[in-house]
């Protein structure tokens, strides 16, 4: 009896192993995943990561980021699409990005919804260099002919180093080899990024000579800016973005805000964004303190509504628009953008 039980257990084990091998083979043959969203990032050091996974069946009717991996389990492409039809309003700056690999090089290219090559930030190609572990350690911008170029922020190449404390150190240079800032509104030179155990970004800090630095340039407000702080939920959705000076006070950026707080639904869609100043009060002046976003059943944005701190609809002081509405065809392609004031009166487009 004992012998037959052993045979039975062995047979079950072999059956399970065979099933696992078949599934592994199936996964290798069809290495595709779908996600509703894509994780927030502040640096080209980050590789795209999806949030809120979907099944292939769900992806036929829901806007999604389709991740495809090659036979070496390396990311080969990310496409923003519905039912495999590319859409041109993703958060990637393109409808599709592709990756190719050669030695220690990882080459990224961008495409529109017609699958035509496009530029991103003034460059056609992002050429990364990987270390032996696969970590990105450098990147340079190239044009469509693979010639070195600078992007719109006058950056040609990046260098990244993982420090003993786990932070990622970032430096940027122009074609002449001189150090350049991240962008004109945030004149940080050396940046250090911190990530939590799940790989979600939690902090972007400004350093000089291994010391946390307080930027007091004109665009950094009256008390300076030293670091950005990010909070994420367990799904990787960005819940808040805060700007601080060296001693931890909230500090206004060029646009007048010091903190953004997102409300997200169960799908990870941002339904409301509230803006605050360095006194932790709702943004005032000629600004919109609260923006509400509505989505259709496919996950496409159908309305963005400007509201005051009392959550009452308001006209944007900058252009008089209270509601931006989007219309789509049956495939998810955006066909029309309409603007209304707070009385729901259509605002004609400017000629």
N, C-alpha and C positions, 0 to 999 in steps of 0.2 A: 504493500500500500504506500509505504514511504517512497519507494522507487518511482511509482506512478505520479505521486505529488511533485517529486523533483522534476520529472519529465514535463509535467503540466506547467510548472513555474518557468522552466527553461524555454518551453514553447512560447509562453506569454512574453517573456523577456525578449526573445528573438523577434516576435511579432512587433513589440513596441519599438525595438531598435530599427526594424525595417521601415516602420511608419515614420520614425524620426528622420531616417536617411532620405526617404521619399520627400518629406516636407522640406528638409534642408536643400535637396536638389531642386525642388519646386521654387523655393525662395531664391536660389541662385539663378534660376532661369528667368524669373520674373521679379527682379529686385526693385520694385516700385512701391512707394508709400505716398499717401495723400494726407494733407493737413488743411484745416480751415484757415490757420494763420501762420505767420512767420515771426520769429522772435525779434524783439527790438535790439538794435545794435548801434554803437557809437563809433565804431572803428572798422576799417577793412580787414583787420586782423581776424575778426569773427567770420566763421563759415556759417552759411544759412542753416537754420534749424527750424523745423516745423513745430507748431503747437496745435493741439486738439485734433488727433488723428481721425481720419475718415476711412470707411471701406471704399473699395472701388465702385460699388453700387451707389453709395451715397455721393461719391465724387461725380457721378453722372448728372446730378441735379443741383449740386452745391458748388459755389466758387471755391477753388482749392489751389494749394501749392503742391504740385506733383513732383516728388523727389525720385530721381532715377539714379541707381548706383551701377558701376561697372563690375566686371568679373572679379576685380581686386577689392571690392567693397568700398571703392572710392566714389565720392559724389560726382556724377557725370552731368546732371542738369537739374534745374528747378524751373518749373513752368507754372505760371498762374493761368488757370484755365477752368472750364466747366465742360465735362464730357469730352475732354481732349481738344477743345477749341480754345486757342490762346485768347487772353483778355488783356487789354492795355492799361489797366488802372491798378496795378499791383503796388506794393510798398518797396519793391526791389529796384525801381527805376527802369524796369524793363518787363516785358511779358515773359521773357525766357532768358535764363543764363545757362551757359554750358561750361564745363571744365574738361580740359584735356591734360594728359600727363606725359612727361618725357624726362626721365632721370629724376633730378630733384626739382623740376619745374612743374608748377600747376598753373595752367593758363585759362583765364576766365574771359568769356565774350558775352555780348549782350544782343538781344533780338527783340523786335517789336511784334505786335500781334499778327503781322503778315509773315513772320519768321524771317524778316530782313535784318541784317546787321545794323546796329545803331551804336552811338556813343553814349557813354555815361560820364557826366562831369567833364566832358571835353576829351575823353580818352576812349579808344576802341577796344583796347586790351589791357587787362590787369595781369601782369606776369609775376606770380609768386615763386619764392624759393622756399623749399621745405627742408627741415633737418632730418636726421635719420629716424626720429620718432614720428615724423609726419607733421610736426608743428610748423606753422608759417613763421619764418624768421626775417623775410624781406619781401618787398613788392615794388614793382616799377610800372609806370604808365607808358603805353605804346600807342601809336596811331594805327590806322588800318593797314599800313605798310610795314608794321613792326619797328618803326623808328621811334626813339625815345621822345616823349612829350611831357609837358606839365599839364595838370588838370586846371580847373577854373580857379582853384585856390593857390596856384603857382607851385604845387607840389609835384615832384617827379617820382620820388621813391621814398619808401618807408623802411625802417629797421625795427625789429622787435626782439626783445630779450626777456626770458623768464627769470625773474630775480629769486634769490633764496627764500623770500617771504611769500612766494607764489604770485606776486603781482607781475603783470606784463608791462614792460617799459617800451614806449613807442617814441621814435624820433623820425622827423620828416625833413627832406632835403629837396632843393630845386635842381635844375639841370647843371647849375654852376657848382653844386656841392655845398651850398650854404644852407644852414638850418632855417626852416620856415615854420610859421604858425599853422595851427589846425585850420582856422579860417579867420577872415578879417574881423568878425564879430566876437571872436573868442581867442585872443592872442596868446594861446598856450604853446610853448615849445616842446618841452619834455612832458609826456603824459604817462601816467601809470594806472592801469586798469586792474580792478579787483573783481573776482568772480566767486560765487558761492559753490557749495558742494555739487549742485546740479548744473554748474556751468553758466548760470545766469549772471549777467553783469550787475554789480552792486555799487560800484564807485568808479569815477574817472577823475583823477587828481592831477594838479599842475605842480611839477617839481622843477627845482633848480639845484644842481650840485647835491643831490641826495637829500634835499630839504624841501618840505612842503612850502610852496610859494604862493603869495597873494598877489594876483594881477590887479593893478590899479590903473590900467589904461582907460581911456575915455569910455569905451564900450562896456566896461566892467562895473559900472555904477559908482556910488559914492563911498562904499566901504570895501570894494574889491571883491574878486572872485577867486576861489582857490580850488574847489572841487564840486563835482556833481554827484549826487547820491540817488540811487535807484532802488525801488522796492518792487518785487515781483511776487505773484502768488505761486502756488505749487505747480501750476500748469505752464508757468513761464510768461504769463501775461503781465505787462508793465502796469503797475498800479499808481506809482508816483515818480516824479522827476523833480529833484530839489537842487537848488544852486546855493552854495555856502561860501563864506569867506574863510580865512585861515582859522579863526577861532570858533567856527561853527555857526555863525549867524546866517540866516537867510539873506541872500543878496540878489538884487535885481540885475538881470542881463540887459543888453541893449534895448530889447523890446519892452522892458518894464516889468517883466514877471520874474518871480523867484521860485515858484512852485506850481507844478501841474499835477492834478489828481484825476485819475481815470476810474470811472465805474465800469465794470465789465459784466457781461451776462454769462450764462453757463457755457456758451460757445466760445467765449473769449473775445467777443466783439465789444469794442469800446462804445458804450451807450451814452456816456456823458463825460465831458472834460471840464474841470473847474480850474481857473487860474487865480493865483494869489501873488501879492507883492511881498517885499521883504519884511513887512509888519504882520505878515500872515493874514492879511485882509484881502477880500475879493478885489481883483484888478479893477481899477477905476479909469477915469479920464476917457480918452478916445479908444477904449478897448472893449472887447467882448469878454466878460468874466466867465460865462458858462456856454458851452456848446453841446447840444444834444444831437445824437446821431441815430437815425432809424434805418432798419435793414428790411429787405424783402425775404421771402422764404428761401432764396438761393444764397443768402449771405451778402448780397450786394447792397451798398449804401443807396438809399432812396431819398433821404433828406438829411440836411444839416441845418439845425435851428439855432440862431443866436438868442441868448437869454441874459437877463440881468441877474444880479445876485439873489433876487427874490424868485428866480426861475420863471420870470415873465418874459414873453417873447419881446425882442427889441430889434431895432434897426442898427446894423453895424455903423458906428459913427464915421468910419472911413469911406463907406460906399453906399450906405442907405439900404443894404440888403439884410433881410432878416432870415430868409429861408432860401437854401439852394436845393433844388430838386433834380434828381437824375432819372432818366428813362432808359430802358434797355430793350433789345429785341429778344426773341425766344432763345437765342444762343448765349445771352449774357453780355453781348457787345453793347457798350454805352452809346446811345443814339442821340441823346439830347440833354442839355444842361439848362435849367430854367432858374430864374431868380425872382423872388417876391419880397415885398416889404411886409411889415408886421400886420398890415391889414389884409394880407394875402392878395395884394394887387401886383400883377405881373410887371416886372421892370424890363423894358426893352433892352436888348443887347446894344452895347456901344458900337457905333460904326467906325 
